[in-house]
Amino acid sequence: MTEENWTNDFAKSLAVYLNGRTLRSVGPQGEMILDDNFYLIFNAYGGPLQYQLPVERYGPNWVKVIDTAEGFISEEGEPFDEGEGHTINIQGHSVVVLKQPKFM
């Protein structure tokens, strides 16, 4: 993102990718720690918006764990079919959290 993107007062959406495979911490025996990847999507706009999913090398096979528009919350998640173009449609005034389990 550019500085201009951060200063736009009309921006009402944000998506954040959290990579659980690049943690800098190590375990008690010095082993690499791995966790799930997450994609957090916030849509503060009144209408639906389409978001581009991370490219496959950052996480194929996403599962939906939270969708506030549907009142959906599940720790295991629901398989998510990203369809054509690797996009997801997010309803207005909602948050969606997608997860890619670390052992998928």
MIDOSE-1310 file (N, C-alpha, C; in nm, 2 decimals, decimal comma, always signed):
residues 104
mtee	+0,08/-0,12/+0,00/+0,00/+0,00/+0,00/+0,09/+0,12/+0,00; +0,04/+0,22/-0,06/+0,11/+0,35/-0,06/+0,06/+0,44/+0,05; +0,13/+0,55/+0,08/+0,09/+0,64/+0,18/-0,04/+0,70/+0,15; -0,07/+0,72/+0,02/-0,20/+0,78/-0,02/-0,31/+0,68/+0,02
nwtn	-0,29/+0,55/+0,01/-0,40/+0,46/+0,05/-0,43/+0,47/+0,20; -0,33/+0,50/+0,28/-0,36/+0,51/+0,43/-0,42/+0,64/+0,46; -0,41/+0,75/+0,38/-0,47/+0,88/+0,41/-0,61/+0,90/+0,35; -0,66/+0,80/+0,27/-0,79/+0,82/+0,21/-0,90/+0,80/+0,32
dfak	-0,98/+0,90/+0,34/-1,08/+0,90/+0,45/-1,20/+0,82/+0,40; -1,21/+0,78/+0,28/-1,33/+0,71/+0,23/-1,30/+0,56/+0,23; -1,18/+0,51/+0,26/-1,15/+0,37/+0,25/-1,23/+0,30/+0,37; -1,30/+0,20/+0,33/-1,39/+0,13/+0,43/-1,37/-0,02/+0,43
slav	-1,26/-0,06/+0,38/-1,23/-0,21/+0,38/-1,08/-0,23/+0,40; -1,06/-0,35/+0,45/-0,92/-0,39/+0,48/-0,92/-0,54/+0,49; -0,81/-0,60/+0,43/-0,79/-0,75/+0,44/-0,64/-0,76/+0,49; -0,63/-0,86/+0,59/-0,50/-0,88/+0,65/-0,46/-1,03/+0,64
ylng	-0,34/-1,06/+0,59/-0,30/-1,20/+0,58/-0,20/-1,22/+0,70; -0,22/-1,33/+0,78/-0,14/-1,36/+0,89/-0,07/-1,50/+0,86; +0,06/-1,50/+0,83/+0,13/-1,62/+0,79/+0,18/-1,70/+0,91; +0,12/-1,81/+0,94/+0,17/-1,89/+1,06/+0,29/-1,98/+1,03
rtlr	+0,34/-1,97/+0,91/+0,45/-2,05/+0,88/+0,59/-1,98/+0,88; +0,58/-1,85/+0,91/+0,70/-1,77/+0,92/+0,72/-1,71/+1,06; +0,67/-1,78/+1,16/+0,69/-1,73/+1,30/+0,84/-1,73/+1,33; +0,89/-1,63/+1,40/+1,03/-1,62/+1,43/+1,06/-1,69/+1,56
svgp	+0,96/-1,73/+1,63/+0,99/-1,80/+1,76/+1,02/-1,95/+1,74; +1,10/-2,00/+1,83/+1,13/-2,15/+1,83/+1,08/-2,21/+1,96; +1,06/-2,34/+1,95/+1,01/-2,42/+2,06/+1,12/-2,45/+2,16; +1,09/-2,52/+2,27/+1,18/-2,55/+2,37/+1,31/-2,62/+2,33
qgem	+1,30/-2,71/+2,22/+1,42/-2,77/+2,17/+1,48/-2,70/+2,05; +1,44/-2,58/+2,03/+1,49/-2,51/+1,91/+1,42/-2,54/+1,78; +1,31/-2,61/+1,79/+1,23/-2,65/+1,67/+1,15/-2,53/+1,62; +1,13/-2,53/+1,49/+1,05/-2,42/+1,42/+0,90/-2,44/+1,47
ildd	+0,84/-2,33/+1,50/+0,70/-2,33/+1,54/+0,61/-2,30/+1,42; +0,52/-2,38/+1,39/+0,42/-2,36/+1,28/+0,28/-2,34/+1,33; +0,21/-2,25/+1,27/+0,07/-2,23/+1,31/-0,02/-2,22/+1,18; -0,15/-2,21/+1,20/-0,24/-2,19/+1,09/-0,21/-2,05/+1,02
nfyl	-0,25/-2,04/+0,89/-0,25/-1,91/+0,82/-0,39/-1,86/+0,84; -0,41/-1,73/+0,85/-0,54/-1,66/+0,86/-0,55/-1,55/+0,76; -0,67/-1,53/+0,71/-0,70/-1,41/+0,62/-0,82/-1,34/+0,68; -0,80/-1,22/+0,74/-0,90/-1,15/+0,81/-0,95/-1,04/+0,71
ifna	-1,08/-1,03/+0,69/-1,14/-0,94/+0,59/-1,24/-0,85/+0,67; -1,23/-0,72/+0,66/-1,32/-0,63/+0,72/-1,38/-0,54/+0,62; -1,51/-0,54/+0,62/-1,59/-0,46/+0,52/-1,68/-0,36/+0,60; -1,64/-0,24/+0,61/-1,72/-0,14/+0,69/-1,81/-0,06/+0,59
yggp	-1,80/-0,09/+0,46/-1,88/-0,03/+0,36/-2,03/-0,09/+0,38; -2,13/-0,01/+0,33/-2,27/-0,05/+0,35/-2,31/-0,17/+0,25; -2,24/-0,19/+0,14/-2,27/-0,29/+0,05/-2,17/-0,40/+0,04; -2,19/-0,50/-0,04/-2,10/-0,61/-0,05/-1,98/-0,57/-0,13
lqyq	-1,86/-0,63/-0,10/-1,74/-0,60/-0,18/-1,67/-0,74/-0,21; -1,60/-0,74/-0,32/-1,52/-0,86/-0,35/-1,38/-0,84/-0,31; -1,32/-0,94/-0,25/-1,18/-0,94/-0,21/-1,10/-1,05/-0,28; -0,98/-1,02/-0,32/-0,89/-1,11/-0,38/-0,83/-1,19/-0,27
lpve	-0,83/-1,33/-0,28/-0,76/-1,41/-0,19/-0,61/-1,41/-0,21; -0,53/-1,45/-0,11/-0,39/-1,46/-0,13/-0,36/-1,56/-0,24; -0,25/-1,54/-0,32/-0,21/-1,64/-0,42/-0,19/-1,78/-0,36; -0,20/-1,88/-0,43/-0,20/-2,02/-0,38/-0,07/-2,05/-0,30
rygp	+0,04/-2,00/-0,33/+0,16/-2,03/-0,26/+0,15/-1,98/-0,11; +0,06/-1,89/-0,09/+0,04/-1,84/+0,05/-0,07/-1,91/+0,12; -0,14/-2,00/+0,05/-0,24/-2,08/+0,12/-0,36/-2,12/+0,04; -0,35/-2,24/-0,02/-0,47/-2,29/-0,08/-0,56/-2,36/+0,02
nwvk	-0,68/-2,40/-0,02/-0,77/-2,47/+0,07/-0,81/-2,40/+0,20; -0,87/-2,28/+0,18/-0,92/-2,21/+0,29/-1,04/-2,26/+0,35; -1,06/-2,25/+0,48/-1,19/-2,28/+0,55/-1,24/-2,15/+0,62; -1,37/-2,13/+0,61/-1,43/-2,01/+0,68/-1,46/-2,05/+0,82
vidt	-1,40/-1,96/+0,91/-1,43/-1,99/+1,06/-1,52/-1,88/+1,12; -1,52/-1,76/+1,06/-1,61/-1,66/+1,11/-1,67/-1,58/+0,99; -1,80/-1,56/+1,00/-1,87/-1,47/+0,90/-1,98/-1,40/+0,98; -1,95/-1,27/+1,02/-2,05/-1,20/+1,10/-2,18/-1,17/+1,03
aegf	-2,18/-1,17/+0,90/-2,31/-1,14/+0,82/-2,40/-1,26/+0,83; -2,35/-1,38/+0,85/-2,43/-1,50/+0,86/-2,44/-1,55/+1,00; -2,37/-1,48/+1,10/-2,37/-1,53/+1,24/-2,30/-1,66/+1,25; -2,20/-1,69/+1,17/-2,13/-1,81/+1,16/-2,00/-1,81/+1,24
isee	-1,98/-1,90/+1,33/-1,85/-1,91/+1,40/-1,83/-2,06/+1,42; -1,71/-2,11/+1,38/-1,68/-2,25/+1,39/-1,53/-2,27/+1,40; -1,48/-2,33/+1,51/-1,33/-2,35/+1,52/-1,28/-2,44/+1,41; -1,35/-2,54/+1,37/-1,30/-2,63/+1,27/-1,32/-2,57/+1,13
gepf	-1,41/-2,48/+1,11/-1,43/-2,42/+0,99/-1,52/-2,49/+0,89; -1,56/-2,42/+0,79/-1,65/-2,48/+0,69/-1,57/-2,47/+0,56; -1,55/-2,58/+0,48/-1,48/-2,57/+0,36/-1,53/-2,45/+0,27; -1,44/-2,38/+0,22/-1,47/-2,26/+0,14/-1,43/-2,28/+0,00
dege	-1,53/-2,27/-0,09/-1,50/-2,28/-0,24/-1,48/-2,14/-0,29; -1,36/-2,12/-0,33/-1,32/-1,98/-0,37/-1,37/-1,95/-0,51; -1,41/-2,05/-0,58/-1,47/-2,03/-0,72/-1,37/-1,97/-0,82; -1,42/-1,92/-0,92/-1,34/-1,86/-1,03/-1,27/-1,73/-0,98
ghti	-1,15/-1,71/-1,02/-1,08/-1,58/-0,99/-1,03/-1,57/-0,85; -1,05/-1,67/-0,77/-1,00/-1,67/-0,63/-1,04/-1,54/-0,56; -1,17/-1,52/-0,55/-1,22/-1,40/-0,48/-1,33/-1,45/-0,39; -1,36/-1,36/-0,29/-1,47/-1,39/-0,20/-1,55/-1,26/-0,19
niqg	-1,68/-1,28/-0,19/-1,78/-1,17/-0,17/-1,81/-1,16/-0,03; -1,79/-1,04/+0,03/-1,81/-1,01/+0,17/-1,93/-0,91/+0,18; -2,03/-0,94/+0,26/-2,14/-0,85/+0,28/-2,10/-0,73/+0,35; -2,18/-0,62/+0,34/-2,15/-0,50/+0,40/-2,16/-0,51/+0,55
hsvv	-2,08/-0,42/+0,62/-2,07/-0,41/+0,76/-2,05/-0,55/+0,83; -1,95/-0,62/+0,77/-1,92/-0,75/+0,83/-1,77/-0,78/+0,83; -1,74/-0,89/+0,90/-1,60/-0,94/+0,91/-1,61/-1,09/+0,88; -1,51/-1,13/+0,80/-1,49/-1,28/+0,76/-1,35/-1,32/+0,80
vlkq	-1,34/-1,43/+0,86/-1,20/-1,49/+0,89/-1,19/-1,62/+0,82; -1,09/-1,63/+0,74/-1,06/-1,76/+0,67/-0,94/-1,82/+0,73; -0,93/-1,95/+0,74/-0,81/-2,02/+0,80/-0,76/-2,12/+0,70; -0,63/-2,14/+0,70/-0,57/-2,25/+0,63/-0,50/-2,33/+0,74
pkfm	-0,55/-2,44/+0,78/-0,49/-2,52/+0,89/-0,35/-2,56/+0,85; -0,26/-2,56/+0,95/-0,12/-2,58/+0,93/-0,08/-2,72/+0,87; -0,17/-2,82/+0,88/-0,14/-2,95/+0,83/-0,23/-2,99/+0,72; -0,27/-2,89/+0,64/-0,35/-2,92/+0,52/-0,26/-2,95/+0,40
